[in-house]
Amino acid sequence: SPTVVRHPRSGLLTITADTSYSNLSAEKLFNEANNRGSVISTVRLEGNWLEIEGTLADGSKHKFRLHTHDELCEMPDRLVGRQQNDGSWIKTVLDGDRELV
């Protein structure tokens, strides 16, 4: 999934949506440079909202929606782009049970 980083104090939101190295074991029969496989992400900006959704390398679907004003975001989406106390990062929210990744 694209990398999202949200600074806790300034609110600066940074997105890197390059999926060119998402699945290095992807089938290369028809395209020797295929490092994406079936991985895809759609990035939408609508006013003050950012929405990212797509398919991960394992086939699972992900989706989250962020507002430029953090307090308007719903949980668990609000955690995307945040570094946790243990040093790990919340990258996306899996569809269905809304599990964090």
N, C-alpha and C positions, 0 to 999 in steps of 0.2 A: 504494500500500500504506500501511497505517497507519504513523505515525511512532513509532519506538522510540528512546529515548535511555537509555543505561546509563552511569552515572558510574563511571569506572575505579577510583577510590579508595573511595568510599562504597558502591558497588554499587546505588545508587538506580536503580530502573527506572521509566521514565515512558512511557506509551503514549497517543497521540492517534489515535483510530480514526475520524475524520470523513472520509468519502469523498465529501462533497457537491460537491466541485470536482475530481473525478478525471478527468473527460473533458468539457471545455467544448465540444467539437465533437460531442457526442452528439446523436442524432436528437431533434428537438423537435416533431415532427408531432402527437403525442398528448399531450405534456406540455411546455409552454413552459419550465418550470423544470428540465428534465432536464439535469443536469450530471454524471451518473454513467455513463450508458450501461450497458454490461454489467459495469462494475467492481463487484466485491464482495469483501469480506474478512470472515472469521469469526474472532472472537477468543474463545479458550477459556482459562479459568483452572481448573486441576485441581491442587489442593494447592499445591505450590511451583513448579508448571510453568505457563508461558504458551505457548500455541500459536496462531499466526496463519497462516491459509492463505486463498487466494483467487485471483481473476483480475484481471490488470492491464489497462489500457486497450488494449494491443496484443493482448490475448487470451492472453498467456502466463500460466501458473500459477506461483504462488509459495507457499512454506511454510517456516516455521522454528519451532523449539521452544527456549525459554529456561528455565533454572532460576534460582531466586533466588540460588543459590550458583553463581557463574560457572564454577568448576572442574568442575561436573557437566554442563556443556553440551558438546555435540559440535561439532567443526569441520565446516562453516564457520558453522553457526548462531551459535556463540559470538561472532562478529564483528558481528552485527546490533546496531545501536544505538550503535556505536562510531565516533568521528571518527578518520580516518586522518591521518597526518603531513602530507599535502598539503591538508588541510582538507575533503576529501570525507567523506561519511557512508555507512556500509553500511546500506541500508534493508531489504533482504530477500534471500532465497535463491530463485533460480528452480528449479523442479522439473526433473527429468531429469538434467541434468549438474551440478546443484547450484552453478550460477554465481552469484556475488554481484552485487547491484545496489545 
